[in-house]
Amino acid sequence: MKRRHFLRIASAGSFAGLIGRDMIISETAGRDPELTYHKISGIKFTTIRLNYPRQVGKNSQLDIHGWGPVSGIHVLYTDKGAAGWGMNRGSEKQLASKFESIKGKPVSELITPGSGVISPDDEGFDFSLYDLAGTILGKPVYQLLGKKKPEIHPCYSGMIYFDDLEPASAPAGVEKILEECRFDYDYGYRQFKLKIGRGNKWMEKEQGLPRDIEITKMVRKNFPDCDILVDGNNGFTAEEFIRYMDAIGGIKLFWIEEPFHETIGDYEKLNSWLKGRGLDPLLADGEAKPDDEVLRQLASKRILDVYLQDISGLGFTKWIGFMKDINKMGLMASPHAWGSAVKTNYIAHLCGAFKNVPTIEGVTCYSEDVDLTDYKLVKGNLIPSGKPGFGMELIKKV
């Protein structure tokens, strides 16, 4: 994949204002009579447990991530017996308070399927309202967004952390990373995102960087048919990361994610170094405390390729508008999903409506509380559920 093939950004001004709370969906479409027929009647809160297939360890900034999250969710009900659920965006107390303003309203007054939740005040319900609208209309969310058949995108394993360092009393070593890659390969992934930056916090720098290099080379050697992505979680300086790149000896990386906290100077330095060596990985940023002005400038300079803000942090509705706008400019997006397969599946529907997506973050999970099985990894590509709404049935009684 050639990054310049995707970048067609006209100017810095065209990127301004697209990121953040002030982006409002302006599309209005005719109200569907079925959505008018259903009025919001109730809400219930609960949690779901998601389990990882293995303990996920450290990255360059954070300690062990554990065995999987317990996520707060809510279910919206209508007076005609329909229901839709979604992850909480905000606390239960906040959502319970906001629910009073949507209770009794027709679903058609709350969501326009092609563009999202109508009022910014109701965006805390955008996952559940999309699931509800899809259930009422008998359509998967990607069809609500205008695609009869979804765009299908690659999906990378996003859970290859510093598990070579665990347990602390008897570290498993680099073979642990190979073991995890083999599991992920058998599961269906053909892209691996390797966490790097061990020398930032968990190893001495003179030991951490060689370990990062060793693992990158080892994965490339053992999985020659797979793409490699690397994620530094802002754990390097520009000079340190260039040392890493120089040492991996021209290994072709699919993308580089957050090697250091974004600055114009550091990214220009890295971009110049890459171009000087004929390397063309995608540069991805915007997950951790993004500096929107810097990202805008990097995009206008045709340095930044992929924007990463979290699907829940920015919200499904704002992501729809953002995707439409950056699609016109040639910028790509891959919303951050870490922590939850539910978020990965939301993203599969969002990205199912757009082509400007290089890959989707995969978070492998199993659950006794929600059925995740209608999403399939086929030859490294993620196929979203074709069932109504998001196609994830709650097993847990609410």
C-alpha positions as CSV (number, residue, x, y, z in Angstrom):
1,M,0.0,0.0,0.0
2,K,1.4,3.4,-1.0
3,R,0.5,6.2,1.3
4,R,0.8,8.9,-1.3
5,H,-1.9,7.1,-3.3
6,F,-4.4,8.0,-0.6
7,L,-3.4,11.5,0.2
8,R,-5.2,14.2,-1.8
9,I,-5.5,17.0,0.8
10,A,-6.2,20.3,-0.7
11,S,-5.2,22.7,2.1
12,A,-4.8,23.2,5.9
13,G,-8.1,25.1,6.0
14,S,-10.1,22.2,4.7
15,F,-9.1,20.1,7.7
16,A,-9.9,22.8,10.3
17,G,-12.9,22.2,12.6
18,L,-13.4,18.6,11.7
19,I,-12.1,17.2,15.0
20,G,-13.8,17.9,18.3
21,R,-17.0,18.8,20.0
22,D,-18.0,21.6,17.6
23,M,-18.6,19.2,14.7
24,I,-22.3,18.9,14.3
25,I,-24.1,16.6,11.8
26,S,-26.2,18.8,9.5
27,E,-27.8,16.2,7.2
28,T,-31.5,15.9,7.4
29,A,-33.5,13.3,5.7
30,G,-37.2,12.3,5.6
31,R,-38.4,10.6,8.8
32,D,-39.1,6.9,8.4
33,P,-42.7,6.1,9.4
34,E,-41.6,3.0,11.3
35,L,-39.2,5.1,13.4
36,T,-42.1,7.6,14.0
37,Y,-44.3,4.8,15.1
38,H,-42.0,3.7,17.9
39,K,-41.6,6.0,21.0
40,I,-38.9,5.6,23.6
41,S,-40.5,4.2,26.8
42,G,-37.7,2.9,29.0
43,I,-34.0,2.3,29.8
44,K,-32.2,-0.3,31.8
45,F,-28.5,-0.5,32.8
46,T,-26.2,-3.4,33.3
47,T,-22.7,-4.6,32.5
48,I,-21.1,-7.1,30.2
49,R,-17.9,-9.1,30.7
50,L,-15.5,-9.5,27.8
51,N,-12.7,-12.1,28.1
52,Y,-9.4,-12.0,26.2
53,P,-7.9,-15.3,25.1
54,R,-4.7,-14.4,27.0
55,Q,-3.5,-11.9,29.5
56,V,-2.5,-8.7,27.8
57,G,0.6,-7.1,29.2
58,K,2.3,-3.8,29.3
59,N,2.9,-1.2,26.6
60,S,5.4,1.6,26.6
61,Q,3.3,3.7,29.1
62,L,0.9,1.4,31.0
63,D,1.2,-1.7,33.1
64,I,-0.6,-5.0,32.6
65,H,-3.9,-4.6,30.8
66,G,-5.4,-7.8,32.1
67,W,-7.8,-10.4,30.9
68,G,-10.6,-8.2,29.6
69,P,-13.0,-5.4,30.6
70,V,-16.3,-5.2,32.3
71,S,-18.2,-2.6,30.3
72,G,-21.3,-0.6,31.3
73,I,-24.1,-0.8,28.8
74,H,-27.7,0.3,28.6
75,V,-30.8,-0.9,26.7
76,L,-33.4,1.4,25.2
77,Y,-37.0,0.2,24.9
78,T,-39.9,1.5,22.8
79,D,-43.6,1.4,23.5
80,K,-44.0,-1.1,20.7
81,G,-41.7,-3.6,22.2
82,A,-38.5,-2.9,20.3
83,A,-35.1,-2.7,22.1
84,G,-31.6,-1.7,21.2
85,W,-28.4,-1.6,23.4
86,G,-25.1,0.1,23.4
87,M,-22.0,0.9,25.4
88,N,-22.4,3.7,27.8
89,R,-20.9,7.0,26.7
90,G,-20.9,8.8,30.1
91,S,-21.9,7.6,33.5
92,E,-25.1,5.8,34.4
93,K,-26.2,8.9,36.4
94,Q,-25.6,11.2,33.4
95,L,-27.4,8.9,31.0
96,A,-30.3,8.4,33.3
97,S,-30.7,12.1,33.6
98,K,-30.5,12.7,29.9
99,F,-33.0,9.9,29.3
100,E,-35.7,12.0,30.8
101,S,-35.4,14.4,27.8
102,I,-35.8,11.6,25.2
103,K,-38.5,9.6,27.0
104,G,-41.8,9.6,25.0
105,K,-40.2,10.9,21.8
106,P,-40.5,9.1,18.5
107,V,-37.2,7.4,17.5
108,S,-37.4,9.5,14.3
109,E,-37.0,12.7,16.3
110,L,-33.8,11.3,17.8
111,I,-31.8,9.8,14.9
112,T,-31.5,10.2,11.2
113,P,-30.1,6.9,10.1
114,G,-27.9,8.3,7.3
115,S,-26.1,10.8,9.5
116,G,-26.6,10.1,13.2
117,V,-28.2,11.3,16.4
118,I,-29.9,14.6,15.7
119,S,-29.2,16.5,18.9
120,P,-25.7,16.7,20.4
121,D,-27.4,16.4,23.8
122,D,-28.4,12.9,22.9
123,E,-25.0,11.6,21.6
124,G,-24.5,9.5,24.7
125,F,-27.2,7.2,23.2
126,D,-25.8,7.0,19.7
127,F,-24.7,3.3,19.9
128,S,-28.0,2.2,21.4
129,L,-30.1,4.4,19.0
130,Y,-28.4,3.0,16.0
131,D,-28.9,-0.6,17.3
132,L,-32.6,0.3,18.0
133,A,-33.2,1.9,14.6
134,G,-31.6,-1.1,12.8
135,T,-33.8,-3.5,14.9
136,I,-37.0,-1.6,14.0
137,L,-36.1,-1.3,10.3
138,G,-34.7,-4.8,10.0
139,K,-31.4,-3.5,8.7
140,P,-27.7,-3.7,9.8
141,V,-26.2,-0.4,10.6
142,Y,-24.0,-0.3,7.5
143,Q,-27.3,-0.3,5.5
144,L,-28.6,2.5,7.6
145,L,-25.5,4.4,6.5
146,G,-26.3,3.9,2.8
147,K,-24.4,0.7,1.8
148,K,-26.4,-2.3,0.6
149,K,-23.3,-4.4,0.9
150,P,-20.5,-3.3,3.3
151,E,-17.0,-2.2,2.3
152,I,-14.8,-5.0,3.6
153,H,-11.5,-4.0,5.3
154,P,-8.5,-5.8,6.7
155,C,-8.4,-6.2,10.5
156,Y,-5.2,-6.3,12.5
157,S,-4.5,-8.0,15.8
158,G,-4.2,-5.2,18.3
159,M,-3.2,-7.2,21.4
160,I,0.4,-8.1,20.9
161,Y,1.9,-6.3,23.9
162,F,5.1,-6.7,26.0
163,D,4.1,-10.3,27.1
164,D,7.7,-11.4,26.7
165,L,8.4,-9.5,29.9
166,E,5.8,-11.4,31.9
167,P,5.6,-12.8,34.5
168,A,8.1,-10.5,36.2
169,S,9.5,-13.3,38.3
170,A,10.3,-15.5,35.2
171,P,9.9,-13.6,31.9
172,A,8.6,-15.7,29.0
173,G,11.0,-14.2,26.5
174,V,10.6,-13.5,22.8
175,E,9.1,-16.9,22.0
176,K,5.9,-15.7,23.8
177,I,5.4,-13.1,21.1
178,L,5.7,-15.8,18.4
179,E,3.2,-17.9,20.3
180,E,0.7,-15.1,20.4
181,C,1.2,-14.3,16.7
182,R,0.6,-18.0,15.8
183,F,-2.6,-17.9,17.9
184,D,-3.7,-14.7,16.1
185,Y,-2.8,-16.1,12.7
186,D,-4.9,-19.3,13.3
187,Y,-7.7,-17.1,14.5
188,G,-7.7,-15.3,11.1
189,Y,-5.5,-12.3,11.4
190,R,-3.0,-11.4,8.6
191,Q,-1.8,-8.2,10.2
192,F,0.0,-7.9,13.5
193,K,0.4,-4.6,15.4
194,L,3.5,-4.9,17.6
195,K,3.8,-2.8,20.7
196,I,7.3,-1.3,20.9
197,G,9.1,1.1,23.2
198,R,10.2,-1.3,26.0
199,G,13.1,1.0,26.9
200,N,10.7,3.9,27.8
201,K,9.7,2.4,31.1
202,W,10.1,-1.3,31.6
203,M,13.6,-2.1,30.4
204,E,16.9,-0.2,30.3
205,K,17.1,1.7,27.0
206,E,20.2,-0.2,26.0
207,Q,18.2,-3.4,26.4
208,G,14.7,-2.3,25.4
209,L,15.5,-1.0,21.9
210,P,17.4,-4.2,20.9
211,R,14.4,-6.3,22.2
212,D,12.0,-4.2,20.0
213,I,14.3,-4.7,17.0
214,E,14.7,-8.4,17.7
215,I,10.9,-9.0,17.9
216,T,10.2,-7.0,14.8
217,K,12.7,-9.0,12.8
218,M,11.5,-12.3,14.3
219,V,7.8,-11.7,13.4
220,R,8.8,-10.7,9.9
221,K,10.8,-13.9,9.4
222,N,8.2,-16.2,10.8
223,F,5.1,-14.5,9.2
224,P,6.3,-13.4,5.7
225,D,2.7,-13.3,4.4
226,C,1.5,-10.8,7.1
227,D,1.6,-7.1,7.4
228,I,3.5,-5.6,10.4
229,L,2.3,-2.5,12.1
230,V,4.2,-0.9,15.1
231,D,2.8,1.3,17.9
232,G,5.2,3.2,20.2
233,N,2.4,4.7,22.4
234,N,4.6,7.9,22.4
235,G,7.4,6.0,24.0
236,F,10.3,7.3,21.8
237,T,12.0,10.5,21.0
238,A,12.2,11.1,17.2
239,E,15.9,10.3,17.3
240,E,15.3,7.0,19.2
241,F,12.6,5.9,16.8
242,I,14.8,6.6,13.8
243,R,17.4,4.4,15.4
244,Y,14.8,1.7,15.6
245,M,13.8,2.1,12.0
246,D,17.4,2.1,10.9
247,A,18.2,-1.1,12.8
248,I,15.2,-3.1,11.5
249,G,17.0,-3.0,8.2
250,G,14.4,-1.8,5.7
251,I,11.6,-4.1,6.9
252,K,8.5,-2.9,5.2
253,L,6.0,-1.7,7.8
254,F,2.3,-1.3,7.0
255,W,2.0,1.6,9.4
256,I,3.7,3.5,12.2
257,E,1.5,4.6,15.1
258,E,2.3,7.2,17.7
259,P,6.1,6.8,17.8
260,F,6.3,10.0,19.8
261,H,3.8,12.7,20.9
262,E,3.0,14.6,17.8
263,T,4.9,17.7,16.9
264,I,5.4,19.2,13.5
265,G,9.2,19.1,13.8
266,D,9.5,15.5,14.9
267,Y,7.1,14.2,12.2
268,E,8.9,16.3,9.5
269,K,12.2,14.7,10.6
270,L,10.7,11.2,10.5
271,N,9.0,11.8,7.2
272,S,12.2,13.1,5.6
273,W,14.2,10.1,6.9
274,L,11.6,7.7,5.5
275,K,11.5,9.4,2.1
276,G,15.2,9.5,1.9
277,R,15.3,5.7,2.2
278,G,12.4,4.9,-0.1
279,L,10.2,3.7,2.8
280,D,6.5,4.5,2.6
281,P,4.6,3.2,5.7
282,L,1.3,4.9,6.7
283,L,1.7,7.3,9.6
284,A,-1.1,7.1,12.1
285,D,-1.8,9.3,15.1
286,G,-4.5,10.9,17.2
287,E,-5.4,8.3,19.8
288,A,-3.7,9.6,23.0
289,K,-4.5,13.2,24.0
290,P,-4.5,14.3,20.4
291,D,-3.3,17.8,19.5
292,D,-5.9,18.7,16.9
293,E,-4.1,21.7,15.6
294,V,-0.9,19.8,15.1
295,L,-2.7,16.9,13.4
296,R,-4.5,19.3,11.1
297,Q,-1.1,20.8,10.1
298,L,0.4,17.4,9.6
299,A,-2.5,16.4,7.4
300,S,-2.2,19.6,5.3
301,K,1.6,18.9,4.8
302,R,0.7,15.4,3.6
303,I,2.6,13.8,6.4
304,L,-0.2,12.3,8.5
305,D,-2.1,9.5,6.7
306,V,-4.5,8.0,9.3
307,Y,-6.5,9.5,12.1
308,L,-7.2,7.3,15.1
309,Q,-9.4,8.9,17.7
310,D,-11.5,6.4,19.8
311,I,-14.9,5.3,18.4
312,S,-16.4,5.9,21.8
313,G,-14.4,9.0,22.7
314,L,-15.4,10.9,19.6
315,G,-18.7,9.0,19.2
316,F,-20.4,7.2,16.4
317,T,-22.3,10.2,15.2
318,K,-19.4,12.5,15.0
319,W,-17.3,9.8,13.3
320,I,-19.9,9.6,10.5
321,G,-19.6,13.2,9.7
322,F,-15.8,13.1,10.1
323,M,-15.5,10.2,7.7
324,K,-17.6,11.9,5.1
325,D,-15.5,15.1,5.3
326,I,-12.0,13.5,5.3
327,N,-13.1,11.1,2.5
328,K,-13.4,14.2,0.3
329,M,-9.8,15.2,1.1
330,G,-8.1,11.8,0.7
331,L,-7.3,11.4,4.4
332,M,-7.8,7.9,5.9
333,A,-9.2,6.9,9.3
334,S,-9.1,3.9,11.6
335,P,-11.0,4.6,14.8
336,H,-9.3,3.4,18.0
337,A,-11.0,0.3,19.4
338,W,-8.6,-1.0,22.1
339,G,-10.2,-2.8,25.0
340,S,-13.3,-4.2,23.5
341,A,-14.5,-6.4,20.6
342,V,-17.8,-4.5,20.8
343,K,-15.9,-1.3,19.8
344,T,-14.3,-3.3,16.9
345,N,-17.7,-4.4,15.7
346,Y,-19.1,-0.8,15.9
347,I,-16.2,0.3,13.7
348,A,-16.8,-2.6,11.2
349,H,-20.2,-1.0,10.5
350,L,-19.0,2.6,10.4
351,C,-16.1,1.7,8.1
352,G,-18.5,-0.6,6.1
353,A,-19.9,2.6,4.7
354,F,-16.6,4.1,3.6
355,K,-13.6,3.3,1.5
356,N,-11.0,5.5,3.2
357,V,-10.1,2.9,5.8
358,P,-6.7,1.1,5.5
359,T,-7.4,-1.4,8.3
360,I,-9.5,-1.9,11.5
361,E,-8.2,-2.6,15.0
362,G,-9.2,-6.1,16.1
363,V,-9.6,-6.9,19.8
364,T,-10.3,-10.7,20.2
365,C,-12.8,-11.3,22.9
366,Y,-15.1,-14.1,24.1
367,S,-18.2,-13.5,26.2
368,E,-21.0,-15.3,28.0
369,D,-23.0,-12.0,28.2
370,V,-23.2,-11.0,24.5
371,D,-23.1,-13.0,21.2
372,L,-20.1,-11.7,19.2
373,T,-20.0,-14.7,16.8
374,D,-21.8,-13.1,13.7
375,Y,-18.6,-11.1,12.9
376,K,-16.1,-13.2,10.9
377,L,-12.4,-12.8,10.1
378,V,-11.9,-14.2,6.6
379,K,-8.4,-14.2,5.1
380,G,-7.6,-11.3,7.4
381,N,-10.7,-9.2,6.5
382,L,-13.4,-8.4,9.0
383,I,-17.0,-9.1,7.8
384,P,-19.6,-7.2,9.9
385,S,-22.8,-8.9,11.0
386,G,-25.7,-8.6,8.5
387,K,-28.3,-8.9,11.3
388,P,-30.4,-5.9,12.2
389,G,-28.7,-3.2,14.2
390,F,-25.2,-4.1,15.2
391,G,-26.1,-7.8,15.3
392,M,-24.8,-8.5,18.8
393,E,-27.5,-10.2,20.8
394,L,-27.4,-9.8,24.5
395,I,-27.3,-13.2,26.2
396,K,-27.3,-11.7,29.7
397,K,-30.8,-11.1,31.1
398,V,-31.3,-7.4,31.8
